[in-house]
Amino acid sequence: MPDPDYAERLAGLFRTSRYRVYSSTDVVGVELCGALKNVYAIAAGMADGAGAGYNTKAMVITRSLREMASLGSALGGELATFSGLAGNGDLIVTCMSPRSRNRRLGEALGRGLTIEDALATLTQVAEGAGAVGVVKRLADRVGVDASLVREVDAVVDHGATVADAYRGLLREIPGHETHGSGW
């Protein structure tokens, strides 16, 4: 079991007046945040590439956080971790930054490129492309309805178009915003 005092001492070694470091004992949750946000950044980039507006992108990011927290907590992470910097903070910057490899991959897909051509536009690895199939299988295994993951997987691994993916999402009936299962 992680030691909170030890985690805090380690964080303290890296803190400076200009660099803030927070400690966490939720190793599983923090690791899941680091992997999951890449998949959701592809979805946000797809919105950019398809010409969606700010409201749509905000909805994609917000629903991504909800889905990420549901999936992450089902896989053993602490729910609070997903609303902190490791979850929400990293998700926002990865979905918004023009330097985000995963967002740029999604943007290329949203412009209509195939996954092969979209990957060829990058000079570095977009980890979300390799992770999405694994994440989908994990979601299926723990019974979490991961609509965004399902649609990103359809585009990245199964040749669906971004328009197909968004049609799939919009066919779902929205439920209660915080307790429902629909996208």
N, CA, C and O of each residue as an XYZ file, in Angstrom:
732
protein
N       0.848     -1.188      0.000
C       0.000      0.000      0.000
C       0.893      1.251      0.000
O       1.844      1.332      0.778
N       0.592      2.213     -0.861
C       1.401      3.441     -0.914
C       1.383      4.198      0.412
O       0.385      4.212      1.133
N       2.500      4.814      0.702
C       2.684      5.557      1.949
C       2.503      7.054      1.666
O       3.313      7.640      0.949
N       1.447      7.688      2.222
C       1.200      9.111      1.945
C       2.351     10.019      2.376
O       2.649     10.998      1.692
N       2.998      9.711      3.492
C       4.117     10.547      3.950
C       5.295     10.455      2.987
O       5.933     11.460      2.673
N       5.574      9.255      2.530
C       6.662      9.063      1.582
C       6.344      9.765      0.257
O       7.215     10.409     -0.328
N       5.113      9.643     -0.211
C       4.696     10.314     -1.449
C       4.878     11.822     -1.325
O       5.343     12.474     -2.260
N       4.518     12.367     -0.189
C       4.655     13.810      0.029
C       6.122     14.222      0.074
O       6.488     15.268     -0.463
N       6.965     13.408      0.709
C       8.405     13.718      0.749
C       8.997     13.707     -0.662
O       9.788     14.583     -1.014
N       8.614     12.720     -1.463
C       9.114     12.671     -2.842
C       8.653     13.884     -3.640
O       9.443     14.488     -4.365
N       7.392     14.239     -3.512
C       6.878     15.416     -4.224
C       7.653     16.658     -3.815
O       7.961     17.510     -4.648
N       7.966     16.755     -2.529
C       8.706     17.907     -2.023
C      10.086     18.052     -2.644
O      10.591     19.168     -2.762
N      10.699     16.958     -3.039
C      12.016     17.016     -3.672
C      11.989     17.744     -5.013
O      12.998     18.310     -5.433
N      10.851     17.731     -5.676
C      10.740     18.316     -7.012
C      10.112     19.707     -7.025
O      10.162     20.394     -8.045
N       9.530     20.127     -5.925
C       8.859     21.430     -5.874
C       9.867     22.569     -5.885
O      10.926     22.507     -5.259
N       9.498     23.605     -6.618
C      10.248     24.857     -6.580
C       9.223     25.982     -6.496
O       8.018     25.727     -6.479
N       9.693     27.214     -6.445
C       8.757     28.340     -6.397
C       7.978     28.470     -7.707
O       6.929     29.113     -7.741
N       8.482     27.868     -8.775
C       7.813     27.964    -10.077
C       7.281     26.630    -10.586
O       6.687     26.578    -11.663
N       7.477     25.573     -9.849
C       7.060     24.241    -10.295
C       6.308     23.552     -9.167
O       6.896     23.181     -8.151
N       5.018     23.388     -9.354
C       4.158     22.801     -8.319
C       4.042     21.299     -8.541
O       3.751     20.842     -9.646
N       4.270     20.552     -7.493
C       4.146     19.098     -7.540
C       3.219     18.674     -6.416
O       3.418     19.042     -5.259
N       2.214     17.904     -6.764
C       1.259     17.381     -5.782
C       1.520     15.890     -5.615
O       1.955     15.217     -6.549
N       1.254     15.392     -4.437
C       1.434     13.960     -4.197
C       0.108     13.234     -4.350
O      -0.967     13.825     -4.250
N       0.217     11.933     -4.596
C      -0.955     11.068     -4.670
C      -0.523      9.665     -4.275
O       0.594      9.240     -4.571
N      -1.401      8.965     -3.619
C      -1.142      7.555     -3.334
C      -1.967      6.660     -4.252
O      -1.922      5.437     -4.124
N      -2.714      7.253     -5.170
C      -3.544      6.486     -6.096
C      -2.742      6.161     -7.352
O      -2.937      6.773     -8.402
N      -1.853      5.206     -7.234
C      -0.982      4.842     -8.348
C      -1.807      4.357     -9.543
O      -1.542      4.755    -10.677
N      -2.789      3.513     -9.303
C      -3.625      2.987    -10.391
C      -4.357      4.121    -11.101
O      -4.349      4.190    -12.330
N      -4.984      5.004    -10.342
C      -5.736      6.103    -10.940
C      -4.866      7.039    -11.756
O      -5.241      7.434    -12.860
N      -3.702      7.397    -11.219
C      -2.804      8.307    -11.938
C      -2.310      7.656    -13.233
O      -2.246      8.314    -14.271
N      -1.964      6.370    -13.174
C      -1.519      5.682    -14.386
C      -2.638      5.594    -15.423
O      -2.400      5.781    -16.616
N      -3.854      5.311    -14.967
C      -4.985      5.259    -15.897
C      -5.244      6.619    -16.530
O      -5.513      6.705    -17.728
N      -5.165      7.677    -15.739
C      -5.354      9.030    -16.289
C      -4.375      9.286    -17.427
O      -4.755      9.813    -18.473
N      -3.115      8.913    -17.223
C      -2.091      9.148    -18.228
C      -2.346      8.422    -19.532
O      -2.003      8.929    -20.600
N      -2.941      7.248    -19.463
C      -3.232      6.486    -20.680
C      -4.563      6.898    -21.305
O      -4.655      7.063    -22.521
N      -5.586      7.061    -20.478
C      -6.928      7.324    -20.998
C      -7.042      8.683    -21.671
O      -7.726      8.810    -22.686
N      -6.389      9.698    -21.127
C      -6.532     11.046    -21.699
C      -6.074     11.092    -23.147
O      -6.558     11.923    -23.916
N      -5.150     10.217    -23.536
C      -4.688     10.200    -24.927
C      -5.782      9.754    -25.888
O      -5.905     10.292    -26.988
N      -6.571      8.775    -25.475
C      -7.684      8.303    -26.303
C      -8.713      9.418    -26.467
O      -9.216      9.656    -27.565
N      -9.020     10.100    -25.359
C     -10.026     11.161    -25.413
C      -9.520     12.384    -26.172
O     -10.316     13.118    -26.758
N      -8.211     12.612    -26.168
C      -7.662     13.718    -26.958
C      -7.842     13.462    -28.453
O      -8.007     14.405    -29.227
N      -7.813     12.203    -28.862
C      -8.099     11.886    -30.264
C      -9.528     12.310    -30.593
O      -9.777     12.894    -31.648
N     -10.463     12.018    -29.696
C     -11.867     12.418    -29.918
C     -11.994     13.932    -30.023
O     -12.715     14.435    -30.885
N     -11.299     14.663    -29.152
C     -11.357     16.128    -29.196
C     -10.746     16.652    -30.490
O     -11.268     17.591    -31.091
N      -9.652     16.054    -30.915
C      -9.036     16.452    -32.174
C      -9.927     16.159    -33.370
O      -9.951     16.925    -34.333
N     -10.659     15.050    -33.311
C     -11.601     14.735    -34.385
C     -12.643     15.841    -34.505
O     -13.034     16.210    -35.612
N     -13.090     16.367    -33.373
C     -14.046     17.483    -33.401
C     -13.417     18.696    -34.080
O     -14.058     19.357    -34.897
N     -12.160     18.987    -33.741
C     -11.469     20.114    -34.376
C     -11.366     19.916    -35.882
O     -11.712     20.807    -36.657
N     -10.894     18.755    -36.288
C     -10.691     18.487    -37.708
C     -11.977     18.489    -38.509
O     -11.985     18.850    -39.686
N     -13.065     18.085    -37.871
C     -14.365     18.052    -38.551
C     -15.030     19.423    -38.578
O     -16.098     19.584    -39.170
N     -14.405     20.411    -37.942
C     -14.950     21.765    -37.963
C     -16.021     22.030    -36.926
O     -16.802     22.972    -37.067
N     -16.069     21.215    -35.886
C     -17.054     21.436    -34.826
C     -16.724     22.726    -34.077
O     -15.576     23.169    -34.062
N     -17.715     23.308    -33.472
C     -17.522     24.545    -32.729
C     -17.042     24.314    -31.305
O     -16.831     23.181    -30.870
N     -16.878     25.420    -30.594
C     -16.386     25.353    -29.218
C     -17.338     24.601    -28.300
O     -16.895     23.871    -27.414
N     -18.632     24.771    -28.501
C     -19.592     24.078    -27.637
C     -19.485     22.568    -27.798
O     -19.532     21.829    -26.815
N     -19.341     22.115    -29.028
C     -19.208     20.675    -29.267
C     -17.925     20.153    -28.650
O     -17.916     19.093    -28.025
N     -16.833     20.901    -28.826
C     -15.565     20.449    -28.251
C     -15.652     20.424    -26.731
O     -15.143     19.499    -26.099
N     -16.289     21.425    -26.138
C     -16.457     21.427    -24.680
C     -17.270     20.219    -24.237
O     -16.974     19.611    -23.209
N     -18.297     19.867    -25.014
C     -19.098     18.691    -24.673
C     -18.248     17.425    -24.766
O     -18.336     16.560    -23.896
N     -17.433     17.309    -25.804
C     -16.582     16.129    -25.957
C     -15.628     16.016    -24.768
O     -15.466     14.931    -24.210
N     -15.004     17.110    -24.379
C     -14.057     17.067    -23.263
C     -14.777     16.750    -21.955
O     -14.294     15.943    -21.161
N     -15.914     17.374    -21.729
C     -16.668     17.143    -20.493
C     -17.149     15.704    -20.404
O     -17.028     15.067    -19.358
N     -17.696     15.195    -21.502
C     -18.161     13.801    -21.494
C     -16.973     12.842    -21.415
O     -17.095     11.747    -20.866
N     -15.837     13.246    -21.956
C     -14.621     12.434    -21.832
C     -14.226     12.284    -20.375
O     -13.887     11.188    -19.928
N     -14.268     13.384    -19.634
C     -13.905     13.319    -18.217
C     -14.845     12.392    -17.470
O     -14.408     11.591    -16.644
N     -16.128     12.499    -17.755
C     -17.106     11.642    -17.081
C     -16.847     10.172    -17.406
O     -16.860      9.319    -16.519
N     -16.613      9.889    -18.685
C     -16.361      8.509    -19.103
C     -15.047      7.999    -18.523
O     -14.962      6.853    -18.082
N     -14.023      8.851    -18.524
C     -12.721      8.486    -17.986
C     -12.828      8.150    -16.502
O     -12.231      7.178    -16.039
N     -13.583      8.947    -15.760
C     -13.750      8.706    -14.325
C     -14.538      7.426    -14.069
O     -14.197      6.663    -13.165
N     -15.577      7.184    -14.847
C     -16.368      5.954    -14.686
C     -15.518      4.725    -14.968
O     -15.517      3.767    -14.195
N     -14.803      4.759    -16.072
C     -13.968      3.628    -16.446
C     -12.808      3.463    -15.466
O     -12.524      2.356    -15.009
N     -12.150      4.562    -15.152
C     -10.999      4.495    -14.252
C     -11.349      3.989    -12.869
O     -10.600      3.204    -12.288
N     -12.472      4.426    -12.336
C     -12.860      3.948    -11.005
C     -13.274      2.478    -11.065
O     -13.035      1.736    -10.112
N     -13.888      2.046    -12.164
C     -14.242      0.625    -12.315
C     -12.996     -0.251    -12.421
O     -13.035     -1.436    -12.087
N     -11.900      0.330    -12.883
C     -10.647     -0.410    -13.019
C      -9.758     -0.295    -11.784
O      -8.641     -0.811    -11.778
N     -10.243      0.377    -10.736
C      -9.497      0.411     -9.482
C      -8.914      1.744     -9.091
O      -8.286      1.843     -8.037
N      -9.096      2.779     -9.898
C      -8.622      4.104     -9.521
C      -9.610      4.775     -8.583
O     -10.786      4.415     -8.543
N      -9.127      5.746     -7.834
C      -9.995      6.510     -6.936
C     -10.705      7.594     -7.748
O     -10.067      8.314     -8.515
N     -12.003      7.706     -7.583
C     -12.802      8.649     -8.361
C     -12.253     10.075     -8.276
O     -12.242     10.786     -9.280
N     -11.803     10.500     -7.106
C     -11.305     11.869     -6.924
C     -10.082     12.159     -7.791
O      -9.868     13.306     -8.183
N      -9.289     11.157     -8.092
C      -8.089     11.358     -8.907
C      -8.445     11.910    -10.284
O      -7.688     12.693    -10.856
N      -9.586     11.506    -10.811
C      -9.959     11.897    -12.167
C     -10.414     13.353    -12.249
O     -10.446     13.924    -13.338
N     -10.764     13.956    -11.124
C     -11.128     15.376    -11.138
C      -9.945     16.261    -10.762
O     -10.079     17.485    -10.742
N      -8.801     15.675    -10.466
C      -7.606     16.436    -10.120
C      -6.740     16.721    -11.338
O      -7.175     16.567    -12.479
N      -5.507     17.138    -11.075
C      -4.596     17.491    -12.164
C      -4.210     16.298    -13.029
O      -4.057     16.441    -14.242
N      -4.049     15.119    -12.421
C      -3.687     13.933    -13.205
C      -4.803     13.559    -14.171
O      -4.538     13.028    -15.250
N      -6.037     13.830    -13.797
C      -7.183     13.510    -14.645
C      -7.639     14.706    -15.445
O      -7.261     14.866    -16.606
N      -8.454     15.549    -14.828
C      -9.041     16.698    -15.518
C      -7.982     17.648    -16.073
O      -8.092     18.101    -17.212
N      -6.964     17.951    -15.282
C      -5.937     18.885    -15.734
C      -5.217     18.403    -16.976
O      -5.091     19.137    -17.956
N      -4.742     17.156    -16.932
C      -4.013     16.612    -18.076
C      -4.938     16.383    -19.267
O      -4.528     16.554    -20.415
N      -6.182     15.998    -18.999
C      -7.153     15.819    -20.084
C      -7.370     17.132    -20.834
O      -7.340     17.154    -22.065
N      -7.587     18.212    -20.109
C      -7.842     19.503    -20.758
C      -6.660     19.930    -21.616
O      -6.838     20.297    -22.778
N      -5.465     19.886    -21.062
C      -4.319     20.359    -21.840
C      -4.061     19.451    -23.042
O      -3.683     19.941    -24.106
N      -4.255     18.154    -22.896
C      -4.018     17.238    -24.010
C      -5.072     17.410    -25.100
O      -4.770     17.255    -26.283
N      -6.287     17.725    -24.716
C      -7.363     17.940    -25.696
C      -7.287     19.306    -26.361
O      -7.823     19.477    -27.456
N      -6.645     20.277    -25.741
C      -6.643     21.651    -26.245
C      -5.338     22.078    -26.916
O      -5.351     22.937    -27.798
N      -4.231     21.497    -26.515
C      -2.935     21.979    -26.986
C      -2.697     21.663    -28.459
O      -2.903     20.529    -28.891
N      -2.264     22.658    -29.231
C      -1.909     22.385    -30.621
C      -0.676     21.477    -30.727
O      -0.391     20.951    -31.803
N       0.048     21.293    -29.636
C       1.224     20.417    -29.635
C       0.896     18.972    -29.263
O       1.752     18.096    -29.382
N      -0.304     18.721    -28.824
C      -0.695     17.369    -28.415
C      -0.712     16.431    -29.614
O      -1.458     16.644    -30.570
N       0.106     15.407    -29.557
C       0.181     14.451    -30.678
C      -1.158     13.752    -30.887
O      -1.588     13.554    -32.023
N      -1.812     13.382    -29.794
C      -3.077     12.662    -29.911
C      -4.184     13.562    -30.449
O      -5.004     13.119    -31.254
N      -4.217     14.820    -30.015
C      -5.202     15.759    -30.551
C      -4.942     15.996    -32.033
O      -5.881     16.052    -32.828
N      -3.675     16.135    -32.410
C      -3.333     16.343    -33.826
C      -3.701     15.129    -34.676
O      -4.132     15.277    -35.819
N      -3.532     13.930    -34.119
C      -3.954     12.729    -34.840
C      -5.461     12.775    -35.080
O      -5.923     12.535    -36.196
N      -6.217     13.081    -34.045
C      -7.666     13.188    -34.192
C      -8.061     14.262    -35.184
O      -9.003     14.086    -35.957
N      -7.342     15.375    -35.165
C      -7.637     16.459    -36.108
C      -7.444     15.985    -37.551
O      -8.267     16.276    -38.419
N      -6.368     15.262    -37.801
C      -6.128     14.736    -39.151
C      -7.227     13.752    -39.551
O      -7.679     13.752    -40.695
N      -7.650     12.922    -38.612
C      -8.756     11.998    -38.890
C     -10.038     12.777    -39.178
O     -10.807     12.411    -40.066
N     -10.260     13.840    -38.430
C     -11.445     14.669    -38.626
C     -11.463     15.370    -39.973
O     -12.529     15.682    -40.503
N     -10.285     15.615    -40.524
C     -10.189     16.215    -41.866
C     -10.382     15.173    -42.958
O     -10.399     15.512    -44.141
N     -10.529     13.901    -42.573
C     -10.815     12.857    -43.547
C      -9.658     11.942    -43.891
O      -9.816     11.058    -44.733
N      -8.497     12.121    -43.270
C      -7.378     11.239    -43.552
C      -7.641      9.851    -42.974
O      -8.347      9.709    -41.976
N      -7.072      8.839    -43.604
C      -7.123      7.489    -43.039
C      -6.192      7.450    -41.835
O      -5.366      8.346    -41.660
N      -6.317      6.427    -41.012
C      -5.442      6.324    -39.851
C      -3.980      6.238    -40.289
O      -3.110      6.825    -39.644
N      -3.701      5.524    -41.363
C      -2.326      5.404    -41.842
C      -1.775      6.759    -42.267
O      -0.659      7.122    -41.897
N      -2.557      7.508    -43.043
C      -2.111      8.823    -43.499
C      -2.025      9.809    -42.339
O      -1.122     10.645    -42.298
N      -2.954      9.714    -41.405
C      -2.938     10.609    -40.243
C      -1.704     10.353    -39.390
O      -1.051     11.298    -38.949
N      -1.379      9.088    -39.151
C      -0.178      8.761    -38.370
C       1.083      9.237    -39.081
O       2.047      9.637    -38.428
N       1.085      9.199    -40.402
C       2.251      9.626    -41.177
C       2.510     11.125    -41.050
O       3.623     11.577    -41.317
N       1.502     11.907    -40.647
C       1.700     13.351    -40.481
C       2.443     13.679    -39.192
O       2.907     14.805    -39.015
N       2.560     12.711    -38.298
C       3.190     12.946    -36.999
C       4.651     12.517    -37.025
O       5.017     11.563    -37.711
N       5.473     13.226    -36.278
C       6.881     12.836    -36.168
C       7.151     12.076    -34.873
O       8.261     11.590    -34.653
N       6.137     11.975    -34.017
C       6.259     11.249    -32.755
C       5.062     10.316    -32.603
O       4.086     10.408    -33.348
N       5.154      9.429    -31.639
C       4.090      8.448    -31.407
C       2.887      9.111    -30.742
O       3.037      9.883    -29.795
N       1.702      8.805    -31.243
C       0.447      9.201    -30.591
C      -0.049      7.966    -29.837
O      -0.652      7.071    -30.428
N       0.208      7.926    -28.540
C      -0.039      6.727    -27.740
C      -1.491      6.283    -27.747
O      -1.775      5.093    -27.608
N      -2.413      7.226    -27.909
C      -3.829      6.888    -27.891
C      -4.230      5.941    -29.001
O      -5.159      5.150    -28.834
N      -3.539      6.008    -30.143
C      -3.874      5.128    -31.270
C      -3.621      3.670    -30.915
O      -4.401      2.795    -31.290
N      -2.552      3.408    -30.205
C      -2.253      2.045    -29.790
C      -3.040      1.599    -28.579
O      -3.248      0.403    -28.372
N      -3.480      2.553    -27.778
C      -4.167      2.227    -26.524
C      -5.662      2.015    -26.688
O      -6.266      1.301    -25.888
N      -6.274      2.611    -27.696
C      -7.740      2.653    -27.754
C      -8.378      1.266    -27.797
O      -9.402      1.048    -27.150
N      -7.806      0.336    -28.532
C      -8.372     -1.009    -28.594
C      -8.310     -1.716    -27.248
O      -9.250     -2.406    -26.855
N      -7.199     -1.540    -26.549
C      -7.041     -2.125    -25.214
C      -8.039     -1.494    -24.249
O      -8.669     -2.193    -23.455
N      -8.180     -0.182    -24.320
C      -9.122      0.523    -23.439
C     -10.547      0.049    -23.705
O     -11.317     -0.150    -22.766
N     -10.902     -0.133    -24.970
C     -12.252     -0.624    -25.288
C     -12.480     -2.006    -24.687
O     -13.535     -2.266    -24.109
N     -11.498     -2.890    -24.820
C     -11.647     -4.235    -24.251
C     -11.759     -4.184    -22.729
O     -12.536     -4.940    -22.144
N     -11.001     -3.312    -22.085
C     -11.106     -3.163    -20.629
C     -12.488     -2.657    -20.234
O     -13.086     -3.154    -19.280
N     -12.995     -1.670    -20.968
C     -14.335     -1.139    -20.677
C     -15.381     -2.234    -20.829
O     -16.279     -2.361    -19.997
N     -15.266     -3.015    -21.881
C     -16.205     -4.120    -22.088
C     -16.112     -5.125    -20.941
O     -17.128     -5.622    -20.456
N     -14.887     -5.417    -20.515
C     -14.684     -6.410    -19.458
C     -15.314     -5.987    -18.138
O     -15.871     -6.817    -17.419
N     -15.227     -4.680    -17.811
C     -15.781     -4.224    -16.525
C     -17.199     -3.684    -16.666
O     -17.779     -3.212    -15.688
N     -17.766     -3.749    -17.871
C     -19.153     -3.363    -18.081
C     -19.427     -1.872    -18.050
O     -20.516     -1.447    -17.666
N     -18.441     -1.070    -18.453
C     -18.625      0.382    -18.506
C     -18.977      0.779    -19.938
O     -18.284      0.405    -20.884
N     -20.060      1.538    -20.086
C     -20.456      2.046    -21.393
C     -19.531      3.205    -21.749
O     -19.720      4.328    -21.281
N     -18.544      2.928    -22.569
C     -17.545      3.926    -22.948
C     -17.786      4.323    -24.403
O     -17.066      3.893    -25.303
N     -18.800      5.142    -24.615
C     -19.229      5.508    -25.968
C     -18.133      6.187    -26.772
O     -17.930      5.865    -27.943
N     -17.429      7.120    -26.155
C     -16.374      7.825    -26.880
C     -15.248      6.873    -27.250
O     -14.745      6.906    -28.373
N     -14.852      6.027    -26.311
C     -13.811      5.036    -26.605
C     -14.263      4.138    -27.752
O     -13.486      3.863    -28.667
N     -15.504      3.685    -27.711
C     -16.037      2.804    -28.756
C     -15.928      3.466    -30.127
O     -15.514      2.829    -31.096
N     -16.298      4.739    -30.210
C     -16.290      5.414    -31.510
C     -14.880      5.755    -31.977
O     -14.596      5.677    -33.172
N     -13.989      6.133    -31.056
C     -12.593      6.368    -31.454
C     -11.985      5.056    -31.943
O     -11.259      5.043    -32.937
N     -12.276      3.956    -31.253
C     -11.792      2.641    -31.684
C     -12.315      2.300    -33.082
O     -11.580      1.754    -33.904
N     -13.573      2.619    -33.347
C     -14.152      2.334    -34.666
C     -13.393      3.072    -35.762
O     -13.183      2.530    -36.847
N     -12.982      4.309    -35.482
C     -12.245      5.099    -36.476
C     -10.799      4.612    -36.590
O     -10.305      4.384    -37.694
N     -10.127      4.454    -35.455
C      -8.698      4.122    -35.460
C      -8.448      2.681    -35.907
O      -7.539      2.427    -36.697
N      -9.240      1.747    -35.411
C      -8.942      0.329    -35.640
C      -9.850     -0.383    -36.637
O      -9.556     -1.506    -37.046
N     -10.953      0.258    -37.032
C     -11.911     -0.472    -37.865
C     -12.377      0.295    -39.100
O     -13.343     -0.116    -39.744
N     -11.716      1.397    -39.444
C     -11.982      2.085    -40.698
C     -13.219      2.958    -40.763
O     -13.577      3.433    -41.841
N     -13.884      3.182    -39.636
C     -15.044      4.085    -39.649
C     -14.567      5.512    -39.902
O     -13.411      5.843    -39.640
N     -15.452      6.344    -40.407
C     -15.123      7.755    -40.585
C     -15.499      8.521    -39.317
O     -16.242      8.026    -38.470
N     -14.977      9.718    -39.210
C     -15.338     10.571    -38.077
C     -16.826     10.897    -38.123
O     -17.481     10.956    -37.082
N     -17.364     11.107    -39.322
C     -18.809     11.357    -39.440
C     -19.598     10.159    -38.919
O     -20.609     10.333    -38.239
N     -19.142      8.939    -39.232
C     -19.792      7.732    -38.695
C     -19.751      7.741    -37.169
O     -20.744      7.431    -36.510
N     -18.598      8.096    -36.620
C     -18.430      8.089    -35.166
C     -19.379      9.080    -34.507
O     -20.029      8.748    -33.515
N     -19.465     10.277    -35.040
C     -20.351     11.274    -34.431
C     -21.819     10.912    -34.617
O     -22.641     11.181    -33.741
N     -22.152     10.305    -35.750
C     -23.531      9.818    -35.915
C     -23.841      8.763    -34.861
O     -24.939      8.742    -34.304
N     -22.870      7.882    -34.584
C     -23.062      6.862    -33.557
C     -23.290      7.469    -32.190
O     -24.134      6.996    -31.430
N     -22.546      8.512    -31.873
C     -22.714      9.175    -30.574
C     -24.055      9.888    -30.488
O     -24.734      9.826    -29.462
N     -24.434     10.563    -31.562
C     -25.664     11.354    -31.532
C     -26.925     10.499    -31.573
O     -28.008     10.977    -31.234
N     -26.795      9.243    -31.984
C     -27.945      8.330    -31.940
C     -28.301      7.943    -30.507
O     -29.434      7.557    -30.222
N     -27.321      8.051    -29.608
C     -27.579      7.683    -28.215
C     -28.499      8.709    -27.568
O     -28.390      9.909    -27.822
N     -29.385      8.232    -26.747
C     -30.317      9.116    -26.047
C     -29.633      9.623    -24.786
O     -29.206      8.828    -23.950
N     -29.524     10.947    -24.642
C     -28.879     11.457    -23.434
C     -29.746     11.191    -22.212
O     -30.969     11.319    -22.253
N     -29.096     10.826    -21.153
C     -29.807     10.583    -19.897
C     -29.505     11.690    -18.911
O     -29.208     12.820    -19.301
N     -29.580     11.367    -17.652
C     -29.234     12.310    -16.596
C     -27.769     12.688    -16.759
O     -26.926     11.824    -17.002
N     -27.465     13.963    -16.627
C     -26.113     14.423    -16.931
C     -25.040     13.743    -16.095
O     -23.999     13.365    -16.633
N     -25.260     13.577    -14.812
C     -24.205     13.020    -13.971
C     -24.431     11.578    -13.569
O     -23.492     10.911    -13.134
N     -25.650     11.075    -13.702
C     -25.930      9.708    -13.265
C     -26.362      8.795    -14.396
O     -26.476      7.584    -14.203
N     -26.604      9.354    -15.569
C     -27.103      8.552    -16.679
C     -25.988      7.801    -17.378
O     -24.808      8.003    -17.091
N     -26.375      6.936    -18.293
C     -25.373      6.156    -19.010
C     -25.186      6.634    -20.444
O     -24.198      6.261    -21.076
N     -26.082      7.433    -20.974
C     -25.984      7.867    -22.369
C     -24.974      8.977    -22.569
O     -24.660      9.729    -21.647
N     -24.473      9.067    -23.785
C     -23.523     10.108    -24.133
C     -24.297     11.376    -24.299
O     -23.716     12.419    -24.598
